[in-house]
Amino acid sequence: MARGRHPTRIHIAPPNEQAAAKYLFRWPGIDLHREPNRFPALTSPDLFGNDRPLEIDFGCGTGMLACGRAREFANVNFLGIDLSQKPLYCAIRDAGALNLDNIKFVRGNFNEMLPLLRPNTVAAAFYLLPNPPQDYHKPRANARRRNFLQAVHNALAPGGRFFFASDSKAFFRCIRDILLNDLRCEILNLESAGWDLSTYYWRVWEGQGRKVEGCVVEKKS
Ligand SMILES: C[S@@+](CC[C@H](N)C(=O)[O-])C[C@H]1O[C@@H](n2cnc3c(N)ncnc32)[C@H](O)[C@@H]1O
């Protein structure tokens, strides 16, 4: 991973038992693989016990986007998923400080959680500033990306939106091409969506003068 993208640099204590119980699931890949039925679906009824719209941030990092939106939209539920523990501890600290009841986080690999998505249940999905990989040209890696994007698209409710942004031109093109050519999605630019998508890394890269490119797909009704 490139310098500046490594989450172990963060210094933060683990959440207390109460905060962890309220906000955090830990779902190891091996358990998801062996016993998928043990886990709740990634839906509002299963995770929050209500029918509110659900937004999912795949690779949420420190949860800046999810916590900000959860604070702004109290009638929407938010799920942030990340592999890395320390950024999630920051997210839980912030959710607790804001006393949010409409947000949860999962520590684990979102690729292993795709079977837990349900069709037409997600109001918005975010895949923002992922670490740019080096394997854009490998068919196997792109097949995995296609699988992820297809699963997320299937899970979107009619009119639901998928947001993607990257500071890497090559990775942006890779994902955009899969959306356009394989999933046959219509792609809009982010400005037309009119959403404020403030994330930690978005701010960092733009602060360093790097260009961030983004796009949005809206699922047809
Ligand atoms: C560069 S950070 C971006 C975080 C956040 N979206 C932002 O814009 O500030 C990428 C995050 O994606 C997480 N990540 C990468 N692959 C993942 C996967 N397969 N499952 C869950 N999290 C993943 C990493 O742990 C890291 O925290």
The ligand as an SDF file (V2000), in Angstrom:
LIG
                    3D

 27 29  0  0  0  0  0  0  0  0999 V2000
   -8.0360    4.8140    1.3550 C   0  0  0  0  0  0  0  0  0  0  0  0
   -9.2060    4.2560    2.4890 S   0  0  0  0  0  0  0  0  0  0  0  0
  -10.6630    5.2460    2.0790 C   0  0  0  0  0  0  0  0  0  0  0  0
  -11.5860    5.3420    3.2520 C   0  0  0  0  0  0  0  0  0  0  0  0
  -12.8050    6.2370    3.0280 C   0  0  0  0  0  0  0  0  0  0  0  0
  -13.6880    5.7030    2.0150 N   0  0  0  0  0  0  0  0  0  0  0  0
  -12.3830    7.6350    2.6990 C   0  0  0  0  0  0  0  0  0  0  0  0
  -12.6370    8.0730    1.5590 O   0  0  0  0  0  0  0  0  0  0  0  0
  -11.8300    8.3110    3.5710 O   0  0  0  0  0  0  0  0  0  0  0  0
   -9.7160    2.6580    1.8690 C   0  0  0  0  0  0  0  0  0  0  0  0
  -10.3550    1.8000    2.9430 C   0  0  0  0  0  0  0  0  0  0  0  0
  -10.9290    0.6480    2.3430 O   0  0  0  0  0  0  0  0  0  0  0  0
  -10.7290   -0.4470    3.2140 C   0  0  0  0  0  0  0  0  0  0  0  0
  -10.8580   -1.6850    2.4180 N   0  0  0  0  0  0  0  0  0  0  0  0
  -10.1260   -2.0400    1.3190 C   0  0  0  0  0  0  0  0  0  0  0  0
  -10.5660   -3.2270    0.8360 N   0  0  0  0  0  0  0  0  0  0  0  0
  -11.5920   -3.6290    1.6460 C   0  0  0  0  0  0  0  0  0  0  0  0
  -12.4430   -4.7700    1.6630 C   0  0  0  0  0  0  0  0  0  0  0  0
  -12.3160   -5.7400    0.7480 N   0  0  0  0  0  0  0  0  0  0  0  0
  -13.3590   -4.8630    2.6400 N   0  0  0  0  0  0  0  0  0  0  0  0
  -13.4850   -3.8770    3.5770 C   0  0  0  0  0  0  0  0  0  0  0  0
  -12.7060   -2.7640    3.6020 N   0  0  0  0  0  0  0  0  0  0  0  0
  -11.7870   -2.6380    2.6550 C   0  0  0  0  0  0  0  0  0  0  0  0
   -9.3520   -0.2050    3.8090 C   0  0  0  0  0  0  0  0  0  0  0  0
   -9.1830   -0.8820    5.0290 O   0  0  0  0  0  0  0  0  0  0  0  0
   -9.3470    1.3040    3.9660 C   0  0  0  0  0  0  0  0  0  0  0  0
   -9.7750    1.7090    5.2530 O   0  0  0  0  0  0  0  0  0  0  0  0
  1  2  1  0
  2  3  1  0
  2 10  1  0
  3  4  1  0
  4  5  1  0
  5  6  1  0
  5  7  1  0
  7  8  2  0
  7  9  1  0
 10 11  1  0
 11 12  1  0
 11 26  1  0
 12 13  1  0
 13 14  1  0
 13 24  1  0
 14 15  1  0
 14 23  1  0
 15 16  2  0
 16 17  1  0
 17 18  1  0
 17 23  2  0
 18 19  1  0
 18 20  2  0
 20 21  1  0
 21 22  2  0
 22 23  1  0
 24 25  1  0
 24 26  1  0
 26 27  1  0
M  CHG  2   2   1   9  -1
M  END
$$$$
